[in-house]
C-alpha cells in the first residue's frame, strides 16, 4: 500500500535502499505469483486460494515493516502498488478462465483497474507525479483480496459457505473500489490542473 515519501536515509547506499526488508517482502510477493499461476493451471484451485491469502498478507506486512522500521523507499512506493495490481489481475484472469469468479465480478474489477491505470499513466505523463493512495482504497483492496481468495477456496473445496462469504465481503469491497476510483480520477484531474496553473504562472 502507499508509503510515506522519502528514502530510508540519505546516507544509505543504493543497494541498501533497494534491498530493504519491506522491499524483499514485496519481491517475495512477486515471486509467489508464478507459483499461483502453476496451481491454477494444475487445477489445484483450493491451494491457489490459500496461496493468494498469503500473497494478500504480504501486502499488509511490507507496508507495516516499511513504517515500523523507517525503511520507506521510492522503489517500495513504486513496486508495491504494481505488485498489488499484478496479483489482482492474475487472480481475476485466472478466476474467469477457470469459472471460479462470477463473470460480472471479474469484469467489474478489470474495468476498474483499467480506468485507474489509465488515470495514473495520465498523471505521470502530464504532471510527472503519482496519485496518493487513500485509506478507503486500502480497505477496498483488502476486501477484494479476501473475496477473491474465498471464491478460490470455496470453489476448490466442498465448503460452500466460503463462497457466500466471498459475496458478502466482495460486493461492498467492489462498491468501495469504484467509489475510491472516482476519487482517484478527481485527484488526477486536480493534480494535472494544478501543474498547468504552475506552468502558466
Order of alpha helices (4+ residues) and beta strands (2+ residues): alpha-alpha-alpha-alpha-alpha-alpha-alpha
